[in-house]
Amino acid sequence: MTVTTRFAPSPTGRLHVGNIRTALHNRMWARRNGGRFVLRIDDTDAERSEERFVDAIRRDLDWLELTPDGEERQSARFALYAARFDRLVAAGRVYPAYETAQELDLKRKIQAGRGLPPVYDRAALRLSDAERAALEADGVRPHWRFKLDHDAAIEWDDLIRGPQRFDPATMSDPVVRRADGSWLYMLPSAVDDIDMGISHVVRGEDHVSNTALQLQMFAAMGAAPPAFAHGALLTGAEGKLSKRLGSVGVDHFREQGIEPEAVRALLARLGTSDPVEPILDPEPLIAGFDFSRFGRAPARFDEAELAGVNARIVHQLPFDRVRDRLPAGMGEAEWLAVRPNLHRVADAADWWAVIEGPVANAAAGEDRGYLADAARVAGTIDWAGDPWPALTGALKVETGRKGRALFLPLRLALTGRGDGPDMATLLPLIGRERTIARLSA
Ligand code: GLU
């Protein structure tokens, strides 16, 4: 079987962390199996779909390095939906219904009053030809429902949730097309999954009951269904469904200095039995990706955890990956020297400023004599070798200082702060002239 997955966002807003996770899982599964990952733009709803969101979805996926292998748009496929729809109507699996929204609402209220579930009563199926003709003559346009087969339970083995079972008699026949001819999500999605050869539908658990309905649509269209994997939902750090997560997306990550590698490393493992680790290379993440590792409990998305993963990702980023984002003049040696001290790539600028200067000497006044000695010694050591051990070694012998008393005043004078990158890597970058000037300041 060739594996083909699809990520099917509706372009009615920006991607948020939940969608991003779905996109990632679809792509990882395709990659893991040498398959294809398709972006399907679900833009059947012309009112709510916006081109700027289509562009934003593409850009966000590119930034995340989850670029799809192909793109399809539902709005370009209406003729196919109509052809499948016509066949289902001819086969009696899709039928016209004439109730208004108010009538349906009233039916549901009556059912609720009797303690019954709000399942559509199929009154439209009991209309006689004459009644239907009369409605049509009055200008009432029907909407269209898919007729569920009530004969057998709907069952599938979900790759994440395990065996699933739905009783179709407890479900309303879903509306698949509105009276104005426009499409609802349900049928076009099943048509596309067949037509695009989708082998695995990977999406959130909010779609589980849609899957039950769509399984009957696959059968009614004579197609074998894809496999399904419904991921548990994400919650906020507090463990509650969080409204805020809806606004956490690529823009937010960029503002926070979060790298795409960090987003991927976290979201690949969140909700699985595997530990979240700052894995830079996509390959090992992909190789270990399996739906069987995912649990059914909601997964907690914690921004503090993401920031932690991000820092550990930044510590591994090669120069090529960041060079465009570093201050002008900052080279590979400087990057490698400061990288272990960063939470975000942008913070490299702070250390570049320290290397370049000017730096306000932060050493205590009582160390002035010691620093004058250091300035003199700095003029005598071999800068081509390892100047830091040379400098501190000579000062140790000359002054009898050791440990903190030996090192800290130097750091404070040379960098203006008490902590930071390893001085042995930093000192050659600060260089002889600036070192002597700062120690004598
Ligand atoms: N457009 C649907 C959504 O965003 C797609 C669901 C699916 O993956 O089938 O929820």
Boltz pocket constraint, residues with backbone or C-beta under 6 A from the ligand:
constraints:
  - pocket:
      binder: B
      contacts: [[A, 6], [A, 7], [A, 8], [A, 9], [A, 10], [A, 42], [A, 185], [A, 189], [A, 202], [A, 203], [A, 207]]
      max_distance: 6.0
